[in-house]
Amino acid sequence: MDIKGKYESKVQKIGLSCDAFSTGCVILCLLFLAPYVSSNGGTLVMWFLPLACIVPFAVMPLVYMGIHKYDTLLFGRYHFVMPISAFIASPFFVMAWSANGEGASQSCLVFFGFLVFAMAIMVYRYCAFSVRARLGGVSIVDKYPVYELVCAVGCAAAAVAFALFLRYDPDTVYVNTAYVMGGVTVLLALAQYLITFYGIPRLGGRRVESVKSVFNSIFGGLDVKMYLSALFFEAAFAVVVALLVYFGIALDIGLSGIIAVAATVIAVYGVSAFFCARYITRRSIKLSIMNIVCVILPCGILTLLASLNKRGDGVLAGLIIAAIILSVGGAVAVRQTKLRLLTVKPRVTSGSVFILFDLTMCAAAALALVSAAIVANVFTYTLSVTAFIYGFAVAVVLACVAMILCSPPKRIVATPGESKDMPTVDDSQI
């Protein structure tokens, strides 16, 4: 047995998966952005934050064109951009969470911090995925245990860091957690660069494309109904999850309650995503029905809690039950979205599927932020938790629209080589 080769292979698998840690940063934004912005920067900036999630739709095709346009014999096609984008994302992530109070300056910190972070982290994740697709031979729907493990570690790190800093100093919990997550993301990006740099071939030559052709290669030929169905299901879950901790704070569940709700979302989603990757190999109407049920049930529970406007252990129990149902349904929705995007357009490749998936998550986050802005404004003026019912109603409407748009599934198998519907990984097109 070649012991050296065995350990080198394990190190490379870990190196290929380092970008998964950044999922913890995304989870931190999803769970805590609404309560953070409502008290730091003001509700006005919350109306502008959806723009930060929409801008990547215009930026990513241009980045894609830039990566593939220039001769990359020295660094490799992705290894020059990959660490730089991570180094840009981390300080702006910290800047976004460093606001302290309201005012124009604080609003600018929040908006521009999240704007640059959203663009940079997406570029980093795309470059890292492209390297992983080449060296690991995986597509977006393949099982990759090491990646899933690092992803779980990132989410757990976000939860643990937030819990510790919340008990240490609630006034600086957001920025301190951002420092930890941003710092570790940079270190892992550097490790990923060093571990994979010599493993990937240097690609010479240029692929000259016009801006129009690049946008068409990513967005052209989309099955609009299928895409919007996937987007609205993701948005329905994002709306409720984005409001969950904010709702708990409004109900005064205390520090332990906030930590319990956030930890439940992260833990249950992580376990559910693990099993979804292994056992859900094709999209189906049954899964869509499960999705809509997993939106309506928790929204019903949360609406009842908002109507009663009570405090105590019963409220926390209701929030945790809602969090469990949401997390299971959200994991199923994410898995089904990945499978849908495999056949959402003709001549799809793993690279375009990955970009479309991340952009879909950004669009879902934008809709969640719009809902959060509505709730925050109503809550600010009424000081009544019934304001959150508007957000839960938006989630139910989005899920219903997604179900109406849901088309009968094509035959799709999530194992490369078993179906013609699977995307072919064309390295020159990733």
Beta strands, then each sheet from edge to edge (+ up, - down):
end
